[in-house]
Amino acid sequence: MHRLFSSICGLVLSIVMLNLSAGSAVAQDCEGQWLPGEGLPGVGGTVHAATSWDPDGAGPLNELLVVGGSFNVAGTSLASNIASWNGSTWQPLGDGTNGTVRALTVWNGELIAGGDFASAGGVSAQGIARWNGSAWLPLGSGVDGWVDALTVYGGDLIAGGHFDAAGGTACGRIARWA
């Protein structure tokens, strides 16, 4: 019995070692390195979210890197919690938001920002707003808390976070805008 147990343990150890070496080979295939962000000196605060957005789709304008968080400066530009990088300079997105941007996504060609704010660009937008390239617009009456996550699923905008109602409709911390 002891000999059988030793043989099984040896086989298991061999399989584990084979898996470890295979995993090591896979990890080695993922080569790269971290580099400083573009547009140094970056932002004067915390970045919570980043996404890419092409303001005119397939048009002549370049795709932008958009970052959101809790900051008031991006590069050398004043920016209230959200800014875009065009490959050479940081630009604010209008007047930004009056609180932290925690999530970003693109839906129907517009940039969607979620977070812990009550207005975007001076317009009432409780926790969620959309940027159409020139102005901030609300999504209904927003949420009764804040948005931590945004994505697009099945063509609808999905928001998750710390809220119990979206647009006055009860929900369990996740809502769909269709």
C-alpha positions as a LaTeX table, in Angstrom:
\begin{tabular}{lrrr}
\hline
Residue & $x$ (\AA) & $y$ (\AA) & $z$ (\AA) \\
\hline
Met1 & 0.00 & 0.00 & 0.00 \\
His2 & 2.82 & 2.38 & 0.87 \\
Arg3 & 4.47 & 1.67 & $-2.51$ \\
Leu4 & 1.18 & 2.43 & $-4.35$ \\
Phe5 & 0.76 & 5.68 & $-2.42$ \\
Ser6 & 4.35 & 6.68 & $-3.25$ \\
Ser7 & 3.76 & 5.94 & $-6.95$ \\
Ile8 & 0.55 & 8.02 & $-7.00$ \\
Cys9 & 2.28 & 10.89 & $-5.19$ \\
Gly10 & 5.16 & 10.73 & $-7.67$ \\
Leu11 & 2.74 & 10.81 & $-10.62$ \\
Val12 & 0.82 & 13.76 & $-9.13$ \\
Leu13 & 4.09 & 15.61 & $-8.48$ \\
Ser14 & 5.16 & 14.99 & $-12.10$ \\
Ile15 & 1.87 & 16.35 & $-13.43$ \\
Val16 & 2.11 & 19.43 & $-11.19$ \\
Met17 & 5.69 & 20.09 & $-12.31$ \\
Leu18 & 4.68 & 19.66 & $-15.97$ \\
Asn19 & 1.80 & 22.14 & $-15.51$ \\
Leu20 & 4.08 & 24.62 & $-13.74$ \\
Ser21 & 6.64 & 24.49 & $-16.53$ \\
Ala22 & 3.92 & 24.83 & $-19.18$ \\
Gly23 & 2.50 & 27.83 & $-17.30$ \\
Ser24 & 5.95 & 29.34 & $-17.15$ \\
Ala25 & 6.30 & 29.00 & $-20.92$ \\
Val26 & 2.95 & 30.70 & $-21.44$ \\
Ala27 & 3.90 & 33.54 & $-19.11$ \\
Gln28 & 7.12 & 34.06 & $-21.06$ \\
Asp29 & 5.13 & 34.53 & $-24.29$ \\
Cys30 & 3.52 & 37.67 & $-22.84$ \\
Glu31 & 6.50 & 39.96 & $-23.15$ \\
Gly32 & 6.30 & 43.74 & $-22.90$ \\
Gln33 & 7.05 & 46.49 & $-20.49$ \\
Trp34 & 5.31 & 49.30 & $-18.64$ \\
Leu35 & 6.16 & 52.78 & $-19.88$ \\
Pro36 & 5.20 & 56.22 & $-18.55$ \\
Gly37 & 1.87 & 57.55 & $-19.79$ \\
Glu38 & 1.68 & 59.81 & $-22.79$ \\
Gly39 & 1.57 & 63.58 & $-22.33$ \\
Leu40 & 3.67 & 63.97 & $-19.24$ \\
Pro41 & 3.21 & 65.35 & $-16.62$ \\
Gly42 & $-0.09$ & 63.43 & $-16.65$ \\
Val43 & $-2.89$ & 64.53 & $-14.35$ \\
Gly44 & $-2.80$ & 66.26 & $-10.97$ \\
Gly45 & $-4.77$ & 63.68 & $-9.02$ \\
Thr46 & $-6.18$ & 60.18 & $-9.35$ \\
Val47 & $-7.31$ & 58.44 & $-12.55$ \\
His48 & $-10.15$ & 55.96 & $-11.98$ \\
Ala49 & $-11.15$ & 55.20 & $-15.58$ \\
Ala50 & $-9.81$ & 55.35 & $-19.12$ \\
Thr51 & $-11.25$ & 54.59 & $-22.54$ \\
Ser52 & $-10.67$ & 55.42 & $-26.17$ \\
Trp53 & $-13.23$ & 57.43 & $-28.11$ \\
Asp54 & $-13.36$ & 58.55 & $-31.72$ \\
Pro55 & $-15.53$ & 61.68 & $-31.71$ \\
Asp56 & $-16.48$ & 61.42 & $-35.37$ \\
Gly57 & $-16.41$ & 57.66 & $-35.89$ \\
Ala58 & $-14.59$ & 56.90 & $-39.13$ \\
Gly59 & $-14.24$ & 60.62 & $-39.92$ \\
Pro60 & $-11.04$ & 62.60 & $-40.19$ \\
Leu61 & $-10.58$ & 63.28 & $-36.45$ \\
Asn62 & $-8.15$ & 61.08 & $-34.52$ \\
Glu63 & $-9.20$ & 58.73 & $-31.78$ \\
Leu64 & $-8.80$ & 60.20 & $-28.28$ \\
Leu65 & $-7.67$ & 58.70 & $-25.01$ \\
Val66 & $-10.12$ & 59.88 & $-22.33$ \\
Val67 & $-9.35$ & 59.65 & $-18.62$ \\
Gly68 & $-11.62$ & 60.35 & $-15.69$ \\
Gly69 & $-11.01$ & 60.56 & $-11.99$ \\
Ser70 & $-10.46$ & 63.12 & $-9.30$ \\
Phe71 & $-8.18$ & 65.85 & $-10.65$ \\
Asn72 & $-8.19$ & 69.48 & $-11.74$ \\
Val73 & $-5.20$ & 69.54 & $-14.10$ \\
Ala74 & $-4.28$ & 67.37 & $-17.10$ \\
Gly75 & $-0.85$ & 68.20 & $-18.47$ \\
Thr76 & $-0.85$ & 71.99 & $-18.41$ \\
Ser77 & $-4.63$ & 72.36 & $-18.95$ \\
Leu78 & $-7.24$ & 72.95 & $-16.28$ \\
Ala79 & $-9.64$ & 69.99 & $-16.40$ \\
Ser80 & $-12.41$ & 69.13 & $-13.93$ \\
Asn81 & $-12.13$ & 65.37 & $-13.39$ \\
Ile82 & $-12.14$ & 64.38 & $-17.08$ \\
Ala83 & $-9.78$ & 65.11 & $-19.99$ \\
Ser84 & $-8.76$ & 63.79 & $-23.39$ \\
Trp85 & $-5.34$ & 63.15 & $-24.91$ \\
Asn86 & $-5.09$ & 63.59 & $-28.71$ \\
Gly87 & $-1.55$ & 62.28 & $-29.07$ \\
Ser88 & 0.18 & 65.55 & $-28.30$ \\
Thr89 & $-1.85$ & 67.57 & $-25.78$ \\
Trp90 & $-4.38$ & 67.20 & $-22.97$ \\
Gln91 & $-7.74$ & 68.96 & $-23.40$ \\
Pro92 & $-10.63$ & 69.37 & $-20.96$ \\
Leu93 & $-14.06$ & 68.09 & $-21.98$ \\
Gly94 & $-16.05$ & 71.28 & $-21.57$ \\
Asp95 & $-16.34$ & 72.25 & $-17.92$ \\
Gly96 & $-16.04$ & 68.62 & $-16.81$ \\
Thr97 & $-17.88$ & 67.35 & $-13.75$ \\
Asn98 & $-18.28$ & 68.72 & $-10.23$ \\
Gly99 & $-17.18$ & 65.41 & $-8.69$ \\
Thr100 & $-15.22$ & 62.23 & $-9.29$ \\
Val101 & $-15.52$ & 60.35 & $-12.60$ \\
Arg102 & $-15.31$ & 56.63 & $-11.79$ \\
Ala103 & $-16.27$ & 54.93 & $-15.08$ \\
Leu104 & $-16.14$ & 55.63 & $-18.82$ \\
Thr105 & $-17.45$ & 53.91 & $-21.92$ \\
Val106 & $-18.65$ & 54.76 & $-25.42$ \\
Trp107 & $-22.27$ & 54.14 & $-26.39$ \\
Asn108 & $-23.95$ & 55.13 & $-29.66$ \\
Gly109 & $-20.93$ & 57.24 & $-30.59$ \\
Glu110 & $-21.09$ & 59.34 & $-27.42$ \\
Leu111 & $-18.75$ & 59.26 & $-24.44$ \\
Ile112 & $-20.52$ & 58.21 & $-21.24$ \\
Ala113 & $-19.13$ & 59.19 & $-17.85$ \\
Gly114 & $-20.32$ & 57.79 & $-14.54$ \\
Gly115 & $-19.28$ & 58.68 & $-11.04$ \\
Asp116 & $-19.97$ & 60.63 & $-7.92$ \\
Phe117 & $-21.11$ & 63.98 & $-9.34$ \\
Ala118 & $-24.29$ & 66.05 & $-9.54$ \\
Ser119 & $-23.53$ & 68.02 & $-12.70$ \\
Ala120 & $-21.49$ & 67.84 & $-15.88$ \\
Gly121 & $-20.70$ & 71.00 & $-17.81$ \\
Gly122 & $-23.00$ & 72.91 & $-15.46$ \\
Val123 & $-25.97$ & 70.70 & $-16.44$ \\
Ser124 & $-27.71$ & 68.59 & $-13.79$ \\
Ala125 & $-26.54$ & 65.01 & $-14.33$ \\
Gln126 & $-26.80$ & 62.90 & $-11.18$ \\
Gly127 & $-24.05$ & 60.29 & $-11.37$ \\
Ile128 & $-24.09$ & 59.79 & $-15.13$ \\
Ala129 & $-23.76$ & 62.03 & $-18.20$ \\
Arg130 & $-22.95$ & 61.89 & $-21.90$ \\
Trp131 & $-20.53$ & 64.02 & $-23.91$ \\
Asn132 & $-21.49$ & 64.45 & $-27.59$ \\
Gly133 & $-18.25$ & 66.16 & $-28.56$ \\
Ser134 & $-19.29$ & 69.69 & $-27.70$ \\
Ala135 & $-21.69$ & 69.56 & $-24.73$ \\
Trp136 & $-22.58$ & 67.52 & $-21.65$ \\
Leu137 & $-26.10$ & 66.07 & $-21.54$ \\
Pro138 & $-27.87$ & 64.10 & $-18.78$ \\
Leu139 & $-29.21$ & 60.56 & $-19.11$ \\
Gly140 & $-32.69$ & 61.04 & $-17.72$ \\
Ser141 & $-32.63$ & 62.03 & $-14.07$ \\
Gly142 & $-29.57$ & 59.88 & $-13.37$ \\
Val143 & $-29.13$ & 57.69 & $-10.30$ \\
Asp144 & $-29.71$ & 58.22 & $-6.58$ \\
Gly145 & $-26.08$ & 57.48 & $-5.70$ \\
Trp146 & $-23.03$ & 57.04 & $-7.88$ \\
Val147 & $-21.88$ & 54.92 & $-10.82$ \\
Asp148 & $-18.75$ & 52.76 & $-10.52$ \\
Ala149 & $-18.96$ & 50.71 & $-13.73$ \\
Leu150 & $-20.17$ & 51.21 & $-17.31$ \\
Thr151 & $-20.32$ & 48.90 & $-20.31$ \\
Val152 & $-22.41$ & 48.19 & $-23.38$ \\
Tyr153 & $-24.25$ & 44.88 & $-23.51$ \\
Gly154 & $-26.76$ & 43.83 & $-26.16$ \\
Gly155 & $-26.76$ & 47.37 & $-27.52$ \\
Asp156 & $-27.87$ & 48.84 & $-24.19$ \\
Leu157 & $-25.84$ & 50.92 & $-21.78$ \\
Ile158 & $-25.32$ & 49.14 & $-18.45$ \\
Ala159 & $-24.44$ & 51.08 & $-15.29$ \\
Gly160 & $-23.43$ & 49.54 & $-11.99$ \\
Gly161 & $-22.57$ & 51.16 & $-8.72$ \\
His162 & $-23.87$ & 52.34 & $-5.40$ \\
Phe163 & $-27.48$ & 53.29 & $-6.17$ \\
Asp164 & $-30.95$ & 51.93 & $-5.49$ \\
Ala165 & $-32.83$ & 53.79 & $-8.23$ \\
Ala166 & $-32.06$ & 54.95 & $-11.76$ \\
Gly167 & $-34.38$ & 57.51 & $-13.31$ \\
Gly168 & $-36.74$ & 56.96 & $-10.38$ \\
Thr169 & $-37.01$ & 53.22 & $-11.12$ \\
Ala170 & $-35.96$ & 50.85 & $-8.32$ \\
Cys171 & $-32.98$ & 48.69 & $-9.20$ \\
Gly172 & $-30.43$ & 46.58 & $-7.34$ \\
Arg173 & $-27.26$ & 48.61 & $-8.02$ \\
Ile174 & $-27.36$ & 47.84 & $-11.74$ \\
Ala175 & $-29.49$ & 49.49 & $-14.42$ \\
Arg176 & $-29.94$ & 49.46 & $-18.18$ \\
Trp177 & $-30.44$ & 52.52 & $-20.39$ \\
Ala178 & $-32.03$ & 51.53 & $-23.70$ \\
\hline
\end{tabular}
